[in-house]
């Protein structure tokens, strides 16, 4: 009788939802595609301020060094202050997102961190760069969680591709605009200096304010959708605990390995690529800069298109394998041949786009909703740790052995990623490590259509 009563109550809830949807316009109906597109618009701009301001030092490198009387080593510490705190704090704030803040409040707090950190930097308080970095990376975790909550089972891979496009758009706009803004401020004030730099960075901070406004609007829309669709009734009431990490399925740890092994092969290469193309292919500085940036130029339009393809076909693991193999092939061409490097770099851009829209959604397939923030935070943390350590290792290998050994090192990292992808096909990849040790291994997570 209890089951019968519960079934009838669920039917009544469905009828209520249909009745509500019937009286709402498509733009205001949380179940309609038009409303999801509206929400997606605010989601995409959620991290725009962070992406835009992250590249301020690179776009204004000469001005920052001159106006703040820095040497190159001190200048590079700006990026160190960004990376190292996130090795530990992304996981912590991802856990707090699940356990304490909730997605709406957490997103607003992290957006506020980004804004305060950027404004503080404009006043010369460089120690608050850490606050900007904590907010930026944690905001990315919150953004991923929002995307899964709204688009899982619908256009998830496409939306992750769009997010990558927005990240690249923020960087591209910054590189092309912020130097011009500095020049205009310099002309108005009559000279360069720390005041000109501060005003320029304060103008850049307006993008962070815009992202905070998007976080507030998104929180309102999410709360409204929760109320209309009665999402509270569908929740299990489970709460994340730190000890739950040990019960993460093996497949999630394999996703983490793929993430680190892939990104440590691509980002350090791009960071060191300009000199590589000058030395090996006798490119000019302008040509080397152009070919090195083609990866991000391609990824902006390619990411959502490839995400759409993955959504239509499924088989995320197969697409991830294709991305890993294509990057390994690209680096092999660059290392051992003198073929036209433009072809290889275009392939690299497509590979980078494909992995982003196929790999990151897989986290949502292997962990329950109440653990999403923690899982994405952990993924972000180990990615930052891997990049921080491997960037130093890549620099040492380059100094001691040269570019050929460095390329072989990157290919070895991709072999590790490929091994992890192959292991995802095994049944035991879908259980937790502790359940295997206890002899209670029941496959969960990735379905046949996702493999």
N, C-alpha and C positions, 0 to 999 in steps of 0.2 A: 504493500500500500504506500509505503514511504517513497519507493522508487516511482510509483505511478504519480504521486502528488508532485514529486520533483520534476518529472517529465512534463506534467501539465503546466507547472509554473514557468518552465523554460519556454514552452510554446507561447504562453501569455507574454513573456518578455520579447520574443521574436515579433509577435503581433504588434506590441507597443512600438518597437523599433521601426517596423514598416509603416506604422501609422504616423510616427514622427517624421520619417523621411518623406512621406507623401505630402506633408504640409510645408516642407522646406524647399527653397530654390536649390538647384544643383550646386551653386557656389557656397551655400551655407550648410549643405548636407554632408556630414563627416563620412558617409559611406560612398559618396559620389567622387568620380575621378577629378572633376573640376575643383572640388574642395581640397583634395589631396595635392593637386598642382599648386594651389594657393599656399598650403602648408609647406610644400617643398621649396617654394620661393624663399620663404623666411628661413628654412633650414639651410639652404645653400649660402645665404648671406650671413648666417650665424657666425661662421668662422672667417668671413671676408676681412674684417679688421685685423685679426691675428695674422692671417696670411700676408696682408698688405704690409703691416708694420714689421714683420719678421725680416723682410728684405731691405729695410731702411739702411742698415749699416753697409750692406753690399752695394746698394745703389748710390750711397753717399760716402763711399770709402775714402776718397781723397779729401773731401770736406771735413769728415769726422776726424781724421788723423791730423789735419792742419788746425782746425778750430779748437780741438781739445788737447793739442800738443801730445799726441800719443805716438808710440812706435808701433810697428806692425804686430809685435807680440802682444802688446796691450790691447790692440784693436781686436785681435783674434779671440781674446778672452771674453769679449762680448758674446760670442757664440758658445764658448765653453760654459759661461754662466747660464745660458739657455738650456744646454743639453743635460748637464750633470744632475741638476735637481730632479729632472723627470725620470731618471733611472729608477728612483725609489717612489717618488710622489705620485706618478701616474697611477700606479697600482693602488696606493692608499686612497687617492681621491675617487678612483673608480669604485672601490669598496664603499666609501662614504656615500657615493651617488646611489648605490643600491640600498644601503642599510640606513642612512641617516637623512640625507637631503631629499632624496627623490629626484626624478629627472628634471622637473620644472624648476625647483628652487636651486638645484645644483648647477643647472645651465646659467641661471641668472648670476649666481655667485661667481662662477668661472669667467663669465663675460665681464663682470665688475673687476675681477683681478686683472684681466687684460687691459682694461681702460685705465685703472689706477697705476698699473705698471708702466704703461706707455706715457701717461701724463707725468709721472714721477721722473721718468728718464728725460723728458723735455726740460725739467727743472735742474738737471745735472745730477740727480740722485741715481747714479748708475747701479747702485746695489739693489734697486727695485726691479732690475732686469729679471731677477729670479722670480718675482711676483708675476711679471708678464709671461715668463716661460711656463710657470706652473699653470696659470690660467689658460694659456694657449693650448697646451697639450691635453689638459683635463677637459677643455671645451671640445676638443676633437673626440674624446671618449664619449662625452655627453651627446655630441652630434651623431655619432654612430649609433648610440642607444636609441635616440629619437627616431632615426631612420628605420631601424628594425621594428620599433613599436608601430610605426605607421605603414610600412611597406612590405613587411614580411609576407611572403605568399603572393605578392602582387608584382611590383616593379622594383624589387630590392636591388638586383645587380645594376640595373639602369641608374638608380638613384646614387649608388656608390660611385658609379662612373661620373655622374654629374658633380658629385662632391669634389672629386679629383680635378675636374675641369675648373671649378670655382677656385680651388687652391692655386692652380696654374694661372688663372685669370688675375687673382690678387697679386701674384708675383709679377706678372707681365705688366699690369697697370702701374705698379710701383716703380719698376725699372724704367718705364717710359715717362712717368709723370713727376716723380719726387725731385729729380734733378732739375727739371724745369721750374718747379715751385721754389726750390732753393735759389735759383737764378733770379726769379722775380722778386723774392724777398730781399735778396742782396741789392738789387737795383733800387728798391724802395728805401732801404735803410742806408744805402750809400757805401756799404762795406761788408766784407765777410766777417765771420767771427762766431763766438758761441751764442750770441743773441740771434743771429740769422739762423743758425742751426736749430736753436730751441724753438723759434717760431715755426720753422719748417716741420719739425717733429710734432709740434702741437697741432698743426693743420692735419698731419697724418693721423693724429689721435682721434680726429672726427670720425674716421672709419670704424674705430673701436666703439665709439658712442652709438653709431648706427647699428653695429652688431648687438650691442646691449638692448637697444630698442627692439630689434628682431627677436631677441630672447624673451623679452616681456610679452610681445604679441604672440609668439609661439606658445608660451606658457598658458596664455589665455585660451588660445584655440585648442590646445591639448586638454585643458580642464573642461572646456565646453563639450568636446567630443566624448570625454570620459563620462560626463553627466548624461548626455543624450543617449549614448550607446550602452549605458549601465555596465561599464567595464569593471567597476569594483566588484560586481557579483561574480564575474568570471575569474577572479584571482584566487589562487590557492591559499594565500595567506602565509606562504613560506618566506622566510627571511634568510638572507645570506649570512654565513658565518665564515671567519677566516679559515677555519678548519675545512671548509668545503673545497678549498683549493686542491687538497690532496685527492678529492673525488672527481676532479675534472677528468673527462674521458681522454684516453690516449690520443684520440683524433685531434683534440684541441691542442695538446702539446705538440703534435706533428704540424699543425697549422702555425704554431708559434715558431717552430724550427724553420719552416718554409719562409715565413715572413722575414726572420733575421738573416738567414743564409742568402735570400734573394736580394734584399735591400743593401746588405753590406757589399754585394758585388756591383751594384749599380750606382749608388750615390757617391762613394769614394772615387769611382772611375770618372764620373762626371766632374767631380771636384778637381781631379788632377788631369782631366782630359785635354785642357787647352794646350798645355805644354807638350803632351803626347802627340797631338796632331801637328804641332810646329816641328817637333824633332823627327818624327817618323815620315810624315807626308810633306814636309817642307811648306806647310801652310803659313800664310801671314797671320798676324795677330787677329786681324778682323775676320779672316776666314775661319780660324780656329774657334773664335768666339761664336761665330754663326753656326758652325756644325755642332758645337757643344750644346747650344741652346735648342737645337732642332727637336731634341727629345721632348721638352716641355711644350714646344709649339704643336707638335703632333698629338701629344696626349690630351690637349684641351678639347679638340673636336672628336678624337677617336674614342675617348673613355666612355661617354654616354652611348655612342653607337655600338661599341663592343659589349657594353652592359646590356643593351637591348637584345643583342644576339644571344648572350648567355641566358637572359630571362626566357627567351623563346625556346631555347634548346635544352636548358638544364645542364646537367653534367659538369658542375663546377670544377670537380677534381680533374677532369680531362682537360678543361680549359687552362687550369693552373699548370698542369704538366706541359701543355703547349707553350705557355709563357716562359717556363723555366728552360725548356729545351731551346726555344728560339733565342733567348738571351745568351745561353751557352754557345750556340752557333755563331751569334753576332760577335762575341768576345774572341772566339776562335779565329774568325775572319780578320778581325782587327789585329790580333796578335801575330798570326803566322802568314798573312798574305799582304799584298800591296794593292788589293782591289779597291775600287772606288769606295772610300769610307762613308760617303753620303748614304749609300744603299744600306750599309750595316747600321748606321745611326738611325735611319728611318725605321728599320726593323726593331731596333732597340726601343724606340718610342712606342711602337705598337705593342711590344712585349710588356713594357712597363704599364701601359694602359690596361691591357688584358688582365694582368695579375691583380691590379688594384680592384677591378670590378668583379673578379671571380673569387678572390681569396678572402677579403674582409667580410663579405656576407656569410661565409661558411661558419663563422663563430656563432651566429644565430641559429644554425642548424644543429649544433652539438651541445649547447647549454640552455637551461631554462631561462625564462624572461627575468626572474629575480636575480640572476647571476650575470646578466649581460654587461653591466657597467664594470664589474670586477674583472671579467674576462677581457674586455677591450682595454681596460687600464693596464692589466698585466701584459697584454700584447704590445701596447705602446711603450711600457717600461723596458721590456727586454729588447725592443727595437732600438730604443735610445741607447741602452747599454751596448748592444752589438755595434751600432754605428760609432759610438764614442771610442770603443776599444779597437775596432777594425780600421778606423780612420788613422789612428796612431800606428797600427801595424802596417798599413798600406804605405804610409810615409817612410817608415823604416825600411821596408822591402825595396821601395823605389830608390832610396838613397844608397842602399848596399848592393842591390842586384840589377836594378834597371826595370824598364817597363815590361819586358818579356816575362820575367819572373812574376811581376805584379799581375799580369793578365792570367798567367797560369794559376796564381793564388785565387783570383776571382772565379775562375772556372772550377777549381776544387770546391769552393763554397757552393757553387751551383750544383755540383754533383751531390753534395749533402742535401740540398733542397730537393733534388730529383729523387733521392732515396726516400725522403720523408713522404713525397707524393705517392710513390709506389706503395709504401706501407699503409697509406690511407685506404687502399683497396682490400686490405686484410680484415677479416671479421673482428679480430681482437683490437683493432684500432678504435672500435666503437664502444669500448668499456673503459672503466677507470682502472688505474694501476692498482689501487687498493683492492678492488673487487677481484682482479686477477690473482693477487697474492692470497686472498681469502678463499679462492675457489668458487666465487659467486659471480662469474662473468656473464652478464646478459647484454648483448649488443644494443646500443642506443645511438641516437644522433643521426649521422648521414644516412639518407635513404638511397635506394637503388637509383632513383632518377637524378640525385645530386652527385653520385659517383660517376 
